[in-house]
């Protein structure tokens, strides 16, 4: 799943969460307070689930496989960390 699609799912889930809160206390509470409380309980579960789904790693994502992590000279002073396969040129 691409990042754009994950963002859409996240914002859709958060929109449903806000919609549940607004409907629960703006409309449903006039007919049934327990139903409004139940809607709020469901809405409470949505933000953590949305965060988990939005930060899920996909098999085609490779952001965790940074070649700079395997660079043995990473901590050496003066080493160019943005280009691990080349040494920094003196100016």
C-alpha positions as CSV (number, residue, x, y, z in Angstrom):
1,X,0.0,0.0,0.0
2,X,1.4,3.4,-1.0
3,X,1.8,6.2,1.5
4,X,-0.9,8.2,-0.2
5,X,-3.4,5.4,0.2
6,X,-2.4,5.0,3.9
7,X,-3.1,8.7,4.4
8,X,-6.5,8.4,2.8
9,X,-7.4,5.5,5.0
10,X,-6.2,7.4,8.1
11,X,-8.2,10.5,7.3
12,X,-11.2,8.4,6.4
13,X,-11.0,6.6,9.8
14,X,-10.6,9.9,11.7
15,X,-13.5,11.4,9.8
16,X,-15.7,8.4,10.8
17,X,-14.5,8.9,14.4
18,X,-15.4,12.6,14.4
19,X,-18.7,11.8,12.7
20,X,-19.6,9.3,15.4
21,X,-18.9,11.8,18.2
22,X,-20.9,14.6,16.5
23,X,-23.8,12.2,15.7
24,X,-23.8,10.7,19.1
25,X,-24.1,13.9,21.1
26,X,-25.8,16.0,18.5
27,X,-28.6,13.7,17.4
28,X,-28.6,10.2,19.0
29,X,-28.6,11.3,22.6
30,X,-32.1,12.7,22.2
31,X,-33.4,9.2,21.5
32,X,-31.0,7.0,23.5
33,X,-28.2,8.0,25.8
34,X,-26.8,4.4,26.0
35,X,-26.6,4.3,22.2
36,X,-24.8,7.6,22.2
37,X,-22.3,6.3,24.8
38,X,-21.8,3.2,22.8
39,X,-21.1,5.2,19.7
40,X,-18.5,7.2,21.7
41,X,-16.9,4.0,22.9
42,X,-16.6,2.8,19.3
43,X,-15.2,6.2,18.3
44,X,-12.5,5.9,21.1
45,X,-11.1,2.8,19.5
46,X,-10.7,4.3,16.0
47,X,-7.8,6.7,16.5
48,X,-5.3,4.1,17.8
49,X,-6.4,1.7,15.1
50,X,-6.0,4.4,12.5
51,X,-2.5,5.2,13.8
52,X,-1.5,1.5,13.6
53,X,-2.9,1.1,10.1
54,X,-1.3,4.3,8.9
55,X,2.1,3.3,10.1
56,X,2.0,-0.2,8.9
57,X,5.0,-1.3,6.8
58,X,4.3,-2.7,3.3
59,X,6.4,-5.4,1.6
60,X,7.3,-3.0,-1.2
61,X,8.4,-0.2,1.1
62,X,12.1,0.0,1.6
63,X,12.6,3.0,3.9
64,X,14.0,0.7,6.7
65,X,16.7,-0.7,4.4
66,X,18.9,2.3,4.2
67,X,22.4,1.5,2.8
68,X,23.9,4.1,5.1
69,X,23.3,1.8,8.1
70,X,25.9,-0.7,6.7
71,X,28.5,2.0,6.3
72,X,31.5,1.1,8.5
73,X,32.8,4.7,8.5
74,X,29.5,6.2,9.6
75,X,30.9,7.6,12.9
76,X,34.2,8.8,11.5
77,X,34.6,12.5,11.7
78,X,34.6,14.2,8.2
79,X,32.9,11.2,6.5
80,X,30.1,12.2,4.2
81,X,27.0,10.4,5.6
82,X,24.8,11.2,2.6
83,X,27.1,9.4,0.2
84,X,28.4,6.3,2.0
85,X,30.2,4.9,-1.0
86,X,32.4,8.0,-1.5
87,X,34.8,9.7,0.8
88,X,34.4,13.4,1.5
89,X,36.7,15.5,-0.7
90,X,38.9,18.1,1.0
91,X,38.2,21.6,-0.2
